[in-house]
Amino acid sequence: MGFLTAITLPGATPSVSATGPDLAVQDVPPVRADDGAYVSAIRRLGPNVADLSIESPAMGARMPVRVMLPPGWSPDARRTFPTVYLLQGASDDYTSWTRETDIEELAPQADVIVVTPEGGRAGFYTDWWNYGRKGGPNWETFHTVELPQILERGFRANTRRAVLGLSEGGLGALAYTARHPGQYVFAGSFSGVVDLDDPGLRGGITLTCMREGVDPMRLWGDPEKNRAVWNEHNPARMVNRFRGVKVHLSAAAGLPGPLARNAPVAAGLLEAPAYPPTRAFADRLRAAGVDVTAHLYVTGTHAWPYWERELHLAWRSVLSALRVAR
């Protein structure tokens, strides 16, 4: 959405691995997900970073996924590793976290596998409803079923998982956690879509779909006629399902701040709609007994420097929830 669009500041520098050469191609592990999804190719981007090509029945396509492996990882290691999933915003792709943040420097400091899967320019982290007909794309199945099975069977991942996302990816992190109880121990939303009933956020979803050439009704149908479908994907309607999960939320009121002085005025306008529903969602989570941290800022815009800061602020809690020494 306009609101869900990440703002890339002028002069932002891609990471080395985002643009680096194809250093080597590893042996592809002979594993499959239950539905037949498998890794067809691996492109090494650095000593601990690689892009996987996954043949996905859920998506009916070959899907890219970036993985950052910890220094102690090896394909025949006896131990396994927790996984941190980072979900992109709208109108971007799976390379955004390595392109715009220092996650490649942060990740090796902990024994975790960091994964940035493709989420589509307007995928909205859901198996599309398609007017009640099947046919995909099935983003939720790809991210929550196929990908974890492949990582656990071929890449030494274990079942302790954290998921964080920005903007549209915040919706994915929260909805996946609520819809798959027990699958994630940590959920983080930075400037995210926390409530599908909020008029500003709902309008932003429609605008994003229109900009990306997507029929918004394919996601969950009509908001009123198909109310049950919307409710089943709305984090704010599933507050009680976050019990036992560490939740981290952040949003800003959109006033100019110190970290993105060159951000366009639109970055503030894009951020502001996330602030009130995030504050209300945090209050509801606390009332339900959920362990939630909410960073609500007066200054701050819809731009990567603020999301990178929030990643660092949340990182210790992520590792604690995953029971990883820090």
C-alpha positions in Angstrom: 0.0 0.0 0.0 1.1 3.5 -0.1 1.2 3.0 3.6 2.9 -0.4 3.2 5.6 0.7 0.9 9.1 0.8 2.3 11.0 4.1 1.8 14.6 3.6 0.6 16.7 6.6 1.4 18.9 8.1 -1.3 22.4 6.7 -1.1 21.4 3.4 0.5 24.1 0.9 -0.2 23.3 -2.8 -0.8 25.1 -5.4 1.2 27.9 -7.3 -0.5 25.9 -10.5 -0.6 23.0 -8.8 -2.3 25.0 -8.0 -5.3 28.0 -10.4 -5.0 29.1 -13.0 -7.5 28.0 -16.6 -7.6 30.9 -18.0 -5.5 29.9 -21.6 -5.5 26.9 -24.0 -5.8 26.5 -26.4 -2.9 25.1 -29.8 -3.1 21.3 -29.6 -2.9 19.9 -31.6 0.1 17.7 -34.5 -1.1 14.8 -33.5 1.1 11.2 -32.6 0.3 8.3 -31.1 2.2 5.2 -33.2 2.7 3.6 -31.7 -0.4 6.7 -32.3 -2.5 8.3 -28.9 -2.3 12.1 -29.1 -2.7 15.3 -27.1 -3.2 16.3 -27.1 -6.9 19.4 -24.9 -6.6 21.6 -23.1 -4.1 23.6 -20.0 -5.0 26.3 -19.1 -2.5 26.6 -15.4 -1.9 29.2 -15.5 0.8 30.7 -17.8 3.5 27.4 -18.0 5.4 24.8 -16.6 3.0 23.0 -18.4 0.2 19.9 -18.0 -1.9 17.8 -21.1 -2.2 15.5 -21.8 -5.2 12.5 -23.8 -3.9 10.1 -25.5 -6.3 6.8 -24.8 -4.4 3.6 -26.6 -5.1 1.8 -24.1 -2.8 2.9 -21.3 -5.1 3.0 -23.2 -8.4 6.4 -21.5 -9.0 10.1 -21.5 -8.2 10.5 -19.3 -5.1 13.7 -17.6 -3.8 14.7 -17.6 -0.2 17.8 -16.1 1.4 19.4 -17.9 4.3 22.1 -16.8 6.7 23.7 -19.7 8.4 25.6 -19.5 11.8 29.3 -19.9 11.9 29.0 -23.3 13.6 26.6 -24.7 11.0 27.5 -27.6 8.8 25.2 -30.0 6.8 26.3 -32.9 8.9 26.3 -31.2 12.3 24.9 -33.1 15.2 23.1 -30.1 16.7 20.3 -28.1 15.3 19.6 -24.4 15.3 16.6 -22.1 15.9 15.3 -20.0 13.0 14.5 -16.3 12.7 12.2 -15.4 9.8 12.3 -11.8 8.5 9.4 -10.8 6.3 9.5 -8.0 3.8 7.1 -5.1 3.2 5.0 -4.5 0.2 6.4 -3.6 -3.2 9.8 -5.1 -2.3 11.4 -8.5 -2.3 13.3 -11.1 -0.2 16.6 -9.2 -0.5 15.4 -6.2 1.3 16.6 -7.1 4.8 20.2 -7.7 3.6 20.0 -4.8 1.2 18.8 -2.2 3.8 20.0 -3.4 7.2 23.1 -4.9 8.9 21.5 -8.3 9.5 24.4 -10.1 7.9 26.7 -8.6 10.6 24.1 -9.2 13.4 23.2 -12.7 12.6 26.6 -14.4 13.0 26.8 -13.2 16.6 24.2 -15.9 17.6 23.6 -19.5 16.8 20.5 -19.0 14.7 19.5 -19.5 11.1 18.1 -16.3 9.6 15.7 -16.7 6.7 14.3 -14.0 4.4 11.7 -15.6 2.1 10.1 -14.0 -0.9 6.7 -12.5 0.1 5.5 -10.9 -3.1 5.0 -7.3 -3.9 1.4 -7.6 -2.6 1.2 -11.2 -1.3 -0.2 -10.2 2.1 1.0 -13.4 3.7 -2.1 -15.4 3.1 -3.4 -18.2 1.0 -5.6 -16.1 -1.3 -9.3 -16.7 -0.9 -9.9 -16.2 -4.7 -13.7 -15.8 -4.4 -13.9 -19.1 -2.6 -12.0 -21.0 -5.2 -8.6 -22.7 -4.7 -5.7 -21.9 -7.0 -3.2 -19.8 -5.0 -0.9 -18.1 -4.6 -0.7 -19.8 -1.2 1.9 -17.6 0.6 0.9 -18.9 4.1 1.4 -22.5 3.1 4.7 -21.8 1.5 6.0 -19.9 4.5 4.6 -21.9 7.4 4.5 -25.4 6.0 6.8 -26.0 3.0 9.7 -23.8 4.1 10.0 -25.0 7.7 9.9 -28.6 6.7 12.7 -28.1 4.1 14.9 -26.2 6.6 14.4 -28.8 9.3 15.0 -31.8 7.0 17.9 -30.4 5.0 19.5 -27.4 6.8 19.7 -28.4 10.5 16.9 -26.1 11.7 14.9 -27.0 14.8 11.3 -26.2 15.8 12.1 -23.0 17.8 11.1 -20.2 15.6 10.8 -16.4 15.7 9.1 -14.3 13.0 9.4 -10.6 12.5 8.2 -8.3 9.7 7.9 -4.7 8.7 4.8 -3.0 7.4 2.9 -5.6 5.4 5.4 -8.1 6.8 4.2 -7.2 10.3 0.8 -8.5 9.4 2.5 -11.8 8.2 4.4 -12.2 11.5 1.4 -11.6 13.7 -1.1 -13.5 11.6 1.2 -16.5 11.2 1.8 -16.6 14.9 -1.9 -16.4 15.8 -3.0 -18.9 13.1 -0.4 -21.5 13.9 -0.3 -21.8 17.7 2.9 -23.2 19.1 4.9 -22.6 15.8 6.6 -19.4 16.9 7.9 -18.2 20.3 8.5 -14.6 19.2 6.5 -12.3 16.9 7.6 -8.9 15.9 5.8 -6.2 13.9 7.5 -2.9 12.9 5.1 -0.3 11.5 2.8 -3.3 10.8 -0.7 -4.0 9.8 -2.0 -5.1 13.2 -5.8 -4.7 12.7 -7.6 -5.4 9.4 -10.7 -3.6 10.8 -8.8 -0.3 11.0 -10.1 2.0 8.2 -6.6 3.5 7.4 -4.9 0.1 7.3 -7.7 -1.5 5.3 -7.6 1.4 2.8 -3.9 1.0 2.5 -4.3 -2.7 1.6 -6.7 -1.7 -1.2 -4.3 1.0 -2.5 -1.4 -1.4 -2.5 -3.3 -4.0 -4.4 -4.4 -1.5 -7.0 -0.9 -0.2 -7.4 0.5 -3.8 -7.9 -2.3 -4.8 -10.2 -3.9 -7.2 -7.7 -7.7 -7.6 -7.2 -8.0 -6.9 -3.4 -11.1 -9.1 -3.2 -8.9 -12.1 -4.0 -7.2 -11.9 -0.6 -10.1 -12.5 1.8 -13.2 -11.5 -0.1 -15.5 -8.6 0.8 -14.9 -7.2 4.3 -18.5 -7.4 5.2 -19.9 -10.3 3.2 -16.9 -12.4 4.0 -16.5 -11.1 7.6 -15.5 -14.6 8.9 -12.6 -14.9 6.5 -11.3 -11.4 7.4 -11.6 -12.2 11.1 -9.6 -15.4 10.7 -6.7 -13.4 9.3 -6.9 -10.4 11.6 -4.3 -10.3 14.4 -6.5 -7.9 16.4 -9.3 -10.5 16.4 -7.0 -13.3 17.7 -5.5 -11.6 20.8 -5.8 -14.6 23.0 -3.8 -16.8 20.7 -0.7 -14.8 21.5 -0.5 -16.1 25.0 2.8 -17.8 25.6 4.5 -15.8 22.8 6.8 -12.9 23.3 5.4 -10.0 21.1 7.4 -6.9 20.1 5.5 -4.0 18.4 6.7 -0.6 17.2 5.2 2.3 15.3 5.7 6.1 15.1 3.4 9.1 14.7 5.2 10.1 11.6 6.9 13.3 12.6 10.5 13.8 11.2 13.1 12.1 13.3 16.9 11.9 13.6 17.5 8.7 11.8 16.1 9.5 8.3 16.6 13.2 7.8 16.5 12.8 4.0 13.3 10.8 4.0 10.6 12.3 1.8 7.5 13.8 3.5 5.5 10.8 2.3 7.5 8.6 4.7 5.8 10.3 7.6 2.4 10.2 6.0 2.9 6.4 5.4 3.9 5.8 9.0 1.2 7.7 10.8 -1.7 5.3 10.2 0.2 2.5 12.0 0.5 4.3 15.2 -3.1 4.3 16.7 -3.9 0.7 15.9 -0.5 -0.5 17.2 -1.1 1.3 20.5 -4.6 -0.2 20.8 -3.4 -3.7 19.9 -0.6 -3.5 22.5 -3.2 -2.5 25.1 -5.4 -5.4 24.2 -2.5 -7.9 24.3 -1.6 -6.7 27.8 -5.2 -7.0 29.0 -5.1 -10.6 27.7 -2.0 -11.4 29.7 0.4 -11.5 26.7 4.0 -10.6 27.2 4.3 -7.6 24.9 6.9 -4.8 24.4 5.6 -1.8 22.5 7.9 1.0 21.3 5.6 3.9 20.3 7.5 7.0 19.1 6.3 10.5 18.3 9.1 11.0 15.8 9.9 8.4 13.2 8.9 7.6 9.6 8.2 4.7 7.3 11.8 4.2 6.5 14.5 1.6 6.9 16.8 3.3 9.4 14.0 3.1 12.0 13.3 -0.6 11.2 17.0 -1.4 11.5 17.1 0.3 14.9 14.1 -1.7 16.0 15.6 -4.9 14.9 18.6 -4.2 17.1 16.3 -3.2 20.0 14.3 -6.5 19.6 17.3 -8.8 19.0 18.1 -9.7 22.6 14.5 -10.6 23.2 14.5 -12.7 20.0 17.5 -14.7 21.2 16.1 -15.0 24.7 12.8 -16.4 23.4 14.7 -18.8 21.2 16.9 -19.8 24.3 20.1 -18.8 22.5 23.1 -17.5 24.4 24.0 -13.9 23.7 
